[in-house]
């Protein structure tokens, strides 16, 4: 992860909006968005987390943060780091 002024601002905004929304999928099941490569259910969890992101009104802000911060772990805005 790379911290820039913009990434810090986006992260704060994202967290505030998640708090305001109250039912963001990542708030309800955060472990679904950070999958251990050794997890035998990893592919299924990734598929599920991406689908959950598709229902989240914050997915674009989440993706913008992840791109700015160069997040290398987890599902952000419905995508993996490689995507």
Backbone as a printed PyTorch tensor [residue, N CA C, xyz], in Angstrom:
tensor([[[  0.8460,  -1.1650,   0.0000],
         [  0.0000,   0.0000,   0.0000],
         [  0.8960,   1.2350,   0.0000]],

        [[  0.5000,   2.2250,  -0.7690],
         [  1.2160,   3.4830,  -0.8420],
         [  0.3210,   4.5800,  -0.2950]],

        [[  0.8030,   5.2790,   0.7280],
         [  0.0070,   6.3620,   1.2850],
         [  0.3740,   7.6670,   0.6030]],

        [[ -0.6360,   8.2870,   0.0360],
         [ -0.5060,   9.6260,  -0.5020],
         [ -1.5600,  10.4760,   0.1990]],

        [[ -1.4590,  11.7670,   0.0530],
         [ -2.4880,  12.6240,   0.6370],
         [ -3.8680,  12.2570,   0.1240]],

        [[ -3.9290,  11.9530,  -1.1690],
         [ -5.2140,  11.5930,  -1.7640],
         [ -5.7150,  10.2540,  -1.2290]],

        [[ -4.8200,   9.2670,  -1.0950],
         [ -5.2740,   7.9540,  -0.6120],
         [ -5.7610,   8.0490,   0.8330]],

        [[ -5.1130,   8.8560,   1.6430],
         [ -5.5550,   9.0430,   3.0330],
         [ -6.9300,   9.6980,   3.0560]],

        [[ -7.1180,  10.7090,   2.2360],
         [ -8.4220,  11.3860,   2.1600],
         [ -9.5080,  10.4170,   1.6920]],

        [[ -9.1990,   9.6380,   0.6530],
         [-10.1800,   8.6720,   0.1330],
         [-10.5130,   7.6070,   1.1700]],

        [[ -9.4990,   7.1330,   1.9070],
         [ -9.7250,   6.1160,   2.9310],
         [-10.6350,   6.6500,   4.0270]],

        [[-10.3820,   7.8770,   4.4670],
         [-11.2340,   8.4870,   5.4900],
         [-12.6580,   8.6530,   4.9790]],

        [[-12.7900,   9.1160,   3.7400],
         [-14.1240,   9.2790,   3.1620],
         [-14.8340,   7.9330,   3.0400]],

        [[-14.1150,   6.9190,   2.5730],
         [-14.7010,   5.5900,   2.4320],
         [-15.1840,   5.0660,   3.7800]],

        [[-14.3590,   5.1680,   4.8050],
         [-14.7580,   4.6930,   6.1330],
         [-15.9450,   5.4620,   6.6800]],

        [[-15.9700,   6.7680,   6.4680],
         [-17.1040,   7.5650,   6.9310],
         [-18.3890,   7.1440,   6.2210]],

        [[-18.2860,   6.9340,   4.9200],
         [-19.4720,   6.5280,   4.1610],
         [-19.9170,   5.1130,   4.5390]],

        [[-18.9640,   4.2290,   4.8360],
         [-19.3170,   2.8830,   5.3010],
         [-20.0580,   2.9880,   6.6260]],

        [[-19.5560,   3.8320,   7.5200],
         [-20.2480,   4.0460,   8.8000],
         [-21.6500,   4.6060,   8.5790]],

        [[-21.7740,   5.5570,   7.6580],
         [-23.0770,   6.1640,   7.3720],
         [-24.0510,   5.1560,   6.7770]],

        [[-23.5550,   4.3130,   5.8550],
         [-24.4040,   3.3030,   5.2080],
         [-24.8580,   2.2520,   6.2210]],

        [[-23.9230,   1.8160,   7.0450],
         [-24.2530,   0.8570,   8.0910],
         [-24.3430,  -0.5830,   7.6570]],

        [[-24.6910,  -0.8370,   6.4100],
         [-24.8540,  -2.2300,   5.9870],
         [-23.9970,  -2.5740,   4.7760]],

        [[-22.8770,  -1.8990,   4.6120],
         [-21.9670,  -2.2310,   3.5200],
         [-21.4990,  -3.6740,   3.7010]],

        [[-21.4370,  -4.4430,   2.6240],
         [-21.0480,  -5.8600,   2.7330],
         [-19.7190,  -6.0670,   3.4570]],

        [[-18.7620,  -5.1880,   3.2380],
         [-17.4580,  -5.3510,   3.8870],
         [-17.5390,  -5.1260,   5.3880]],

        [[-18.5060,  -4.3970,   5.8340],
         [-18.7100,  -4.1760,   7.2690],
         [-19.3270,  -5.4180,   7.8950]],

        [[-20.1810,  -6.0860,   7.1550],
         [-20.8940,  -7.2470,   7.6810],
         [-20.0260,  -8.5030,   7.7300]],

        [[-19.1220,  -8.6670,   6.7560],
         [-18.2880,  -9.8780,   6.6760],
         [-16.9110,  -9.5370,   6.1170]],

        [[-16.0900,  -8.8100,   6.8780],
         [-14.8000,  -8.3560,   6.3470],
         [-13.8670,  -9.4820,   5.9160]],

        [[-13.9480, -10.6350,   6.5660],
         [-13.0590, -11.7420,   6.2070],
         [-13.3210, -12.2770,   4.8020]],

        [[-14.4800, -11.9870,   4.2420],
         [-14.7830, -12.4170,   2.8730],
         [-13.9800, -11.6320,   1.8380]],

        [[-13.4190, -10.5120,   2.2180],
         [-12.7380,  -9.6320,   1.2790],
         [-11.2120,  -9.7070,   1.3700]],

        [[-10.7240, -10.4910,   2.3350],
         [ -9.2880, -10.7270,   2.4910],
         [ -9.0950, -12.2270,   2.6300]],

        [[ -8.8030, -12.8720,   1.5230],
         [ -8.8260, -14.3250,   1.4330],
         [ -7.4120, -14.8890,   1.4960]],

        [[ -7.2170, -15.8490,   2.3600],
         [ -5.9470, -16.5480,   2.4800],
         [ -5.7700, -17.4470,   1.2570]],

        [[ -4.6210, -17.3740,   0.6260],
         [ -4.3640, -18.1710,  -0.5820],
         [ -4.4360, -19.6640,  -0.3170]],

        [[ -4.2460, -20.0750,   0.9220],
         [ -4.2990, -21.4950,   1.2790],
         [ -5.7200, -21.9720,   1.5950]],

        [[ -6.6650, -21.0650,   1.6350],
         [ -8.0480, -21.4020,   1.9800],
         [ -8.6680, -22.2410,   0.8670]],

        [[ -9.1200, -23.4550,   1.1630],
         [ -9.7200, -24.2970,   0.1280],
         [-11.0180, -23.7110,  -0.4460]],

        [[-11.6310, -22.7950,   0.2850],
         [-12.8440, -22.1380,  -0.1970],
         [-12.5260, -20.7720,  -0.8180]],

        [[-11.2520, -20.4860,  -1.0410],
         [-10.8220, -19.1750,  -1.5090],
         [-11.5000, -18.7110,  -2.7820]],

        [[-11.5740, -19.5860,  -3.7860],
         [-12.1920, -19.1790,  -5.0470],
         [-13.6620, -18.8300,  -4.8460]],

        [[-14.3560, -19.6440,  -4.0700],
         [-15.7840, -19.3860,  -3.8110],
         [-15.9690, -18.0920,  -3.0130]],

        [[-15.1040, -17.8580,  -2.0360],
         [-15.1860, -16.6160,  -1.2540],
         [-14.9250, -15.4110,  -2.1510]],

        [[-13.9540, -15.5360,  -3.0650],
         [-13.6570, -14.4250,  -3.9660],
         [-14.8590, -14.1390,  -4.8630]],

        [[-15.4510, -15.1710,  -5.3970],
         [-16.6320, -14.9960,  -6.2500],
         [-17.7700, -14.3200,  -5.4770]],

        [[-17.9860, -14.7640,  -4.2560],
         [-19.0440, -14.1970,  -3.4230],
         [-18.7460, -12.7440,  -3.0710]],

        [[-17.5090, -12.4560,  -2.6850],
         [-17.1740, -11.0810,  -2.3050],
         [-17.3120, -10.1340,  -3.4920]],

        [[-16.9490, -10.5740,  -4.6800],
         [-17.1130,  -9.7290,  -5.8670],
         [-18.5910,  -9.4660,  -6.1380]],

        [[-19.4150, -10.4860,  -5.9410],
         [-20.8560, -10.2990,  -6.1320],
         [-21.4200,  -9.3210,  -5.1010]],

        [[-20.9540,  -9.4240,  -3.8690],
         [-21.3950,  -8.4900,  -2.8340],
         [-20.9810,  -7.0650,  -3.1700]],

        [[-19.7770,  -6.8920,  -3.6840],
         [-19.3190,  -5.5590,  -4.0950],
         [-20.2380,  -4.9850,  -5.1740]],

        [[-20.7460,  -5.8480,  -6.0110],
         [-21.6360,  -5.4000,  -7.0810],
         [-22.9230,  -4.8000,  -6.5670]],

        [[-23.2810,  -5.0890,  -5.3210],
         [-24.5080,  -4.5410,  -4.7370],
         [-24.2340,  -3.3080,  -3.8800]],

        [[-22.9640,  -2.9730,  -3.7050],
         [-22.5880,  -1.9010,  -2.7820],
         [-22.5500,  -0.5430,  -3.4860]],

        [[-23.2160,   0.4520,  -2.9360],
         [-23.2010,   1.7830,  -3.5450],
         [-21.8470,   2.4910,  -3.4040]],

        [[-20.9330,   1.9280,  -2.6240],
         [-19.6300,   2.5500,  -2.4060],
         [-18.5230,   1.9010,  -3.2260]],

        [[-18.8640,   0.9820,  -4.1190],
         [-17.8340,   0.2130,  -4.8200],
         [-16.8980,   1.0870,  -5.6630]],

        [[-17.3920,   2.1410,  -6.2760],
         [-16.5070,   2.9950,  -7.0750],
         [-15.5440,   3.7860,  -6.2040]],

        [[-16.0130,   4.2910,  -5.0850],
         [-15.1360,   4.9850,  -4.1490],
         [-14.0970,   4.0150,  -3.5870]],

        [[-14.5160,   2.8280,  -3.2810],
         [-13.6320,   1.7860,  -2.7710],
         [-12.5410,   1.4640,  -3.7940]],

        [[-12.9300,   1.2900,  -5.0390],
         [-11.9690,   1.0060,  -6.1030],
         [-11.0190,   2.1840,  -6.3050]],

        [[-11.5450,   3.4010,  -6.2710],
         [-10.6960,   4.5800,  -6.4310],
         [ -9.6340,   4.6210,  -5.3320]],

        [[-10.0590,   4.3420,  -4.1000],
         [ -9.0880,   4.3070,  -3.0050],
         [ -8.0180,   3.2410,  -3.2700]],

        [[ -8.4330,   2.0360,  -3.6110],
         [ -7.4950,   0.9280,  -3.8020],
         [ -6.4840,   1.2210,  -4.9030]],

        [[ -6.9340,   1.8520,  -5.9790],
         [ -6.0120,   2.1980,  -7.0610],
         [ -5.0290,   3.2780,  -6.6230]],

        [[ -5.5240,   4.2820,  -5.9210],
         [ -4.6530,   5.3610,  -5.4570],
         [ -3.6300,   4.8500,  -4.4410]],

        [[ -4.0620,   3.9530,  -3.5570],
         [ -3.1900,   3.4400,  -2.4960],
         [ -2.3700,   2.2320,  -2.9370]],

        [[ -2.6330,   1.7270,  -4.1450],
         [ -1.9620,   0.5270,  -4.6510],
         [ -2.1160,  -0.6410,  -3.6690]],

        [[ -3.3550,  -0.8660,  -3.2400],
         [ -3.6520,  -1.9790,  -2.3370],
         [ -3.3230,  -3.2920,  -3.0530]],

        [[ -2.5620,  -4.1460,  -2.3870],
         [ -2.1610,  -5.4120,  -3.0020],
         [ -2.8860,  -6.6110,  -2.4060]],

        [[ -3.6360,  -6.4120,  -1.3400],
         [ -4.3540,  -7.5090,  -0.6970],
         [ -5.8380,  -7.1880,  -0.6080]],

        [[ -6.6360,  -8.1930,  -0.8330],
         [ -8.0660,  -8.0460,  -0.6560],
         [ -8.8200,  -7.7020,  -1.9280]],

        [[-10.1230,  -7.7210,  -1.7900],
         [-11.0440,  -7.3460,  -2.8530],
         [-11.4850,  -5.9150,  -2.5580]],

        [[-11.2650,  -5.0370,  -3.4860],
         [-11.6150,  -3.6140,  -3.3340],
         [-12.4260,  -3.1920,  -4.5540]],

        [[-13.6220,  -2.7160,  -4.3230],
         [-14.4720,  -2.2780,  -5.4340],
         [-14.7890,  -3.3980,  -6.4100]],

        [[-14.7940,  -4.6100,  -5.9120],
         [-15.1400,  -5.7620,  -6.7490],
         [-14.0030,  -6.3050,  -7.5900]],

        [[-12.7740,  -5.8830,  -7.3140],
         [-11.6370,  -6.3560,  -8.1010],
         [-10.4870,  -6.8080,  -7.1880]],

        [[ -9.6250,  -7.6270,  -7.7460],
         [ -8.4030,  -8.0090,  -7.0610],
         [ -7.2850,  -7.0840,  -7.5180]],

        [[ -6.1530,  -7.1590,  -6.8750],
         [ -5.0010,  -6.3400,  -7.2590],
         [ -4.5980,  -6.6110,  -8.7180]],

        [[ -4.5840,  -7.8610,  -9.1060],
         [ -4.1950,  -8.2120, -10.4770],
         [ -5.1840,  -7.7300, -11.5260]],

        [[ -6.4270,  -7.6230, -11.1540],
         [ -7.4390,  -7.1640, -12.1090],
         [ -7.3170,  -5.6640, -12.3270]]])
